[in-house]
Amino acid sequence: MQKPYEHYKVVDFVTDDAFLSHQLSPTEQSSLFWQTWLTQHPNKESEWHEATQLVEAVRLGLRDYARTYLSEEAENQLLDRIQTTNLASQTMLVVPFWQRRWLVSAAAACLIIAAGLWLYRGNPQPVSLYQQRLASLDKAVIEKINTTDQPQTTRLPDGSTIWLSPHSRLSYLKTFGQENRTVYLSGEATFDVTHNPQKPFLVYANELITKVLGTKFKVKSFEQDKDVVVVVLQGKVTVYRNEGQAQTDNRAEKGVLLLPNQQVMFTRATEHFSKSLVEMPAILSTEIGESLSFEFEEAPIDEVFKKIEKAYGVEIIFNEEVLKNCQLTASLSEESLFEKLDIITQSIGATYQLLDAQVIISSKGCQP
Amino acid sequence: MLSQDTPVWEAFLQGDEEAYTALYRMHVKAMYRYGMSLVSASEAFVLDCIHDVFTEIWVKRSRLSTPDNVRYYLLRALKVRILHLLQRQEKRHLPLSQHDFDELWSEPSTEEIFSDQEELFNRQALVKKLISQLQPRQQEALRLRFVEEMDYSQIAEILAINRQSAQNLVFRAVEKLRGWLIPGCIIFFQDFF
């Protein structure tokens, strides 16, 4: 449909989509069109040219805007941040509140397990636990081996997604999901597990079995020589010592239940579990609309501790009677959990220590 | 420009992280300058909003469709995010409507505009200053049309108005600029010939 260009004035041209597109990003087609049009309408040439100059003038005036400069460094830093958040959202379900409803209904849950073949570096064994376990399965197995240097994505029949890290292997029965949901891991992987209380999701990784109970959690285990570590940031996870095929029913006493901000380190040499708080406990996500303020104005100390317990999901043990006169006025929104505890205990003349995953407060109390 | 990033976008929808990074590289500068033109006060805030846009499309990738124009899609998402956060921050105040905002913008007289012309060393600074005298909404429409190269339907959607109003905004802005430029045009138009 030809527009009535013969009636156009300067500003009409400058405002016209087709004219502007030609000025800003000319194509062969648009050049041909305007050349033809100008030869057909020679009386319009001066207005057409003034329009061209006006476009140039506007572009000139917007040049600073067009050149607003984002440094390469800032661009790369932002990309890093974005990728970190994406990785975390695959593993943590800590998502902006507007997505949370969707995720809860999808009832997905995630964990990262790491337990390496390379743990055997200093102590080579002819056959790894992983291989032993695979050999003991008498059913058809699907195995994924990542020989690339990028994580590989695998989707399980139940809808769970697994990102398998480089140099890692993952196996599961062809019948996965029919009777149970069990996978076998050697190396490192991130799991996004579809919630199904009837069929717990089990990850066998060397001596440990990690079982998913809830929907909001992250488990992360770092490979350290001789150790296997599982870290929980949200939700609940149980970690068992794998006692072999025979004792599958009797795991309860040998397991460790991990709550948010807790981790367990399994020392392979001594077969010892030790549970503790993670290095940087994070504030657990709150319900929609609930705000967590750490601005305290002459607040009774037990209120302060209860707030922190709730925010971080940690247990703080203190003598309420001894501390009943203690108050706190402080603004602690920016501080980490341990910085908060440092400030609070210093201001009331107390000390704290960490025992297992608990915070123990010692104090002689405050003057009334 | 309309379709060259469509295959990249589609690869990203499939979960291709390289495609996702490529989209970021292609569009982050435009998002940055557009974001900064909306809220020039806080670079950190703009970067946060760009972060939110990219992480959100990553999470939602399986449910997204392919937009006709990826840049337009991303800029619109950025503006929505910025406005959303600003509104949340300013909940306690009565929200100013766009109309109130435009009303506050008094029209400068031609004398005012050219009074300190001597201080402007070059055409670029002059036109830039003239553009800065326009209503903020007209400035935004100019940036979207002349630099981001969006058509009026897309500009209309970003500004939440209809297509004709979007075109009118640009028309009035260009008309005004032309009116200001013509009296002094000998000074700075001669170089164009």
Interface residues (C-beta under 8 A of the other chain):
Chain A: V10 V11 D12 V14 T15 D17 L20 S21 L24 S25 Q53 L54 V55 E56 A57 V58 R59 L60 G61 L62 R63 D64 Y65 A66 R67 T68 L70 A74 E75 L78 L79 R81 I82 T85 N86 S89 V95 P96 Q99 Q150 T153
Chain B: M1 G15 E17 T21 Y24 R25 V28 K29 Y32 R33 M36 S37 L47 I50 H51 D52 F54 T55 E56 W58 V59 K60 R123 Q124 L126 V127 K128 L130 I131 L142 R143 R145 F146 V147 E149 D151 Y152 Q167 V170 F171 V174 E175 L177 R178 L181 F188 F189 F192
